[in-house]
Amino acid sequence: MNGQGCLGGGDSYEQIVSSFVANGNRINDYDVKSASPSRFAPPLSLLKQIYGETTMGWTGWVFEMSDKRMYSYGSSFSIDFLQLPDGYFFSDVIKVHNHSYIGKQGKLVSLKEGGLIPDEYKDVLLFRERVYFNCAIDDI
């Protein structure tokens, strides 16, 4: 921390911290051909409609699409990127039914926030979060 390290150039402490923090998630800027928003990143306007815990550590909701079809979703609060049913985009979502799911009969079922989850919920087809990683580029 006092600059007496054996690394050459710049701030030795900054280099060490940078190495530990971002070494596995670093790419070269010249390796990036292009960057664009992911089609799996829901817009903020939708994310603001998904709030609170349906049950401890879990939130369930339903996206109603422009064709009136509905899809159950669930997450343990990692909603930066979400699965989408084939052929849909987030622009197709016309309504968010928070704390809900589609039951066995194909009907919308509301859940009481903080309440118990019914047994049939474990068999519900849920769309979930998508895996992602953070990446850093030096000097940005």
C-alpha positions in Angstrom: 0.0 0.0 0.0 2.9 2.3 0.4 4.1 1.9 -3.2 7.2 -0.2 -2.3 6.1 -3.3 -4.3 8.0 -5.0 -7.1 5.4 -4.3 -9.8 6.6 -1.9 -12.5 4.9 1.4 -13.4 1.7 3.0 -12.0 0.2 2.4 -8.6 1.3 -1.1 -7.4 -1.6 -1.3 -4.9 -4.2 -0.5 -7.7 -2.6 -3.1 -10.0 -2.9 -5.8 -7.3 -6.5 -4.9 -6.4 -7.4 -4.8 -10.0 -5.9 -8.2 -10.6 -7.9 -9.8 -7.8 -11.2 -8.1 -8.6 -11.3 -8.4 -12.3 -8.7 -10.8 -13.6 -11.1 -13.6 -14.5 -13.6 -11.2 -16.0 -11.3 -9.1 -18.2 -11.2 -8.8 -22.0 -9.2 -6.8 -24.4 -11.0 -3.8 -26.0 -9.7 -4.9 -29.4 -11.5 -8.3 -28.9 -14.9 -6.6 -28.8 -16.5 -6.4 -32.3 -19.7 -4.8 -31.1 -22.0 -4.3 -28.2 -25.7 -4.1 -28.0 -28.5 -4.5 -25.5 -29.5 -8.1 -24.8 -33.0 -9.1 -25.9 -33.1 -11.0 -22.6 -32.7 -7.8 -20.5 -36.2 -6.6 -19.5 -36.8 -2.9 -19.7 -36.9 -0.9 -16.4 -40.6 -0.2 -16.9 -41.3 -3.9 -16.5 -38.9 -4.4 -13.7 -40.5 -1.7 -11.6 -43.8 -3.7 -11.8 -42.1 -6.8 -10.2 -41.7 -6.0 -6.5 -41.8 -7.6 -3.1 -41.4 -11.2 -2.1 -44.1 -13.7 -2.9 -42.6 -15.9 -0.2 -39.3 -15.6 1.6 -36.5 -15.3 -1.0 -38.8 -15.8 -4.0 -40.9 -13.6 -6.2 -43.4 -15.1 -8.7 -45.3 -13.1 -11.4 -47.0 -13.6 -14.8 -46.3 -11.7 -18.0 -49.5 -11.3 -20.1 -48.6 -10.9 -23.8 -50.2 -8.9 -26.5 -51.8 -12.0 -27.8 -53.4 -12.6 -24.4 -51.3 -15.6 -23.6 -49.8 -15.6 -20.1 -46.5 -17.1 -18.8 -45.4 -17.7 -15.2 -42.1 -16.4 -14.0 -40.2 -16.8 -10.8 -36.9 -15.7 -9.4 -34.8 -15.3 -6.3 -34.2 -11.7 -7.2 -31.8 -12.1 -10.1 -33.9 -10.5 -12.8 -31.3 -8.7 -14.9 -31.8 -11.2 -17.7 -34.9 -13.4 -18.1 -35.9 -16.3 -20.4 -38.5 -15.5 -23.0 -41.0 -17.9 -24.6 -40.1 -18.6 -28.2 -41.2 -15.9 -30.5 -41.7 -13.2 -27.9 -39.9 -10.0 -26.9 -40.4 -7.9 -23.8 -42.2 -5.4 -26.0 -45.0 -8.0 -26.3 -45.7 -7.8 -22.5 -48.9 -5.8 -22.0 -49.4 -6.5 -18.2 -47.5 -7.8 -15.2 -49.5 -9.8 -12.7 -47.3 -9.6 -9.6 -47.4 -12.5 -7.1 -49.3 -14.8 -9.5 -48.9 -17.9 -11.6 -50.8 -19.9 -14.2 -52.5 -22.8 -12.5 -53.1 -26.3 -13.8 -56.3 -25.3 -15.5 -54.6 -22.5 -17.3 -56.1 -19.7 -15.2 -54.3 -16.9 -13.5 -53.9 -17.6 -9.8 -53.1 -14.8 -7.3 -50.8 -15.4 -4.4 -50.9 -13.4 -1.1 -47.6 -11.6 -0.7 -45.7 -13.3 2.2 -48.2 -16.1 2.3 -47.9 -19.9 1.7 -47.3 -21.3 -1.8 -49.9 -23.9 -2.8 -48.7 -27.4 -3.5 -49.5 -27.2 -7.2 -47.0 -24.4 -7.6 -44.1 -26.9 -7.6 -45.4 -28.3 -10.9 -45.9 -24.9 -12.6 -43.9 -24.3 -15.8 -41.8 -21.3 -14.8 -39.6 -19.1 -16.9 -36.5 -18.1 -14.9 -33.5 -15.9 -14.9 -30.7 -16.4 -17.4 -27.1 -16.9 -16.5 -24.8 -13.9 -17.2 -21.4 -12.6 -16.2 -19.8 -9.2 -15.7 -16.8 -8.3 -17.7 -14.3 -5.5 -17.3 -12.2 -3.7 -19.9 -9.0 -1.9 -18.6 -9.0 1.9 -18.5 -12.8 2.4 -18.9 
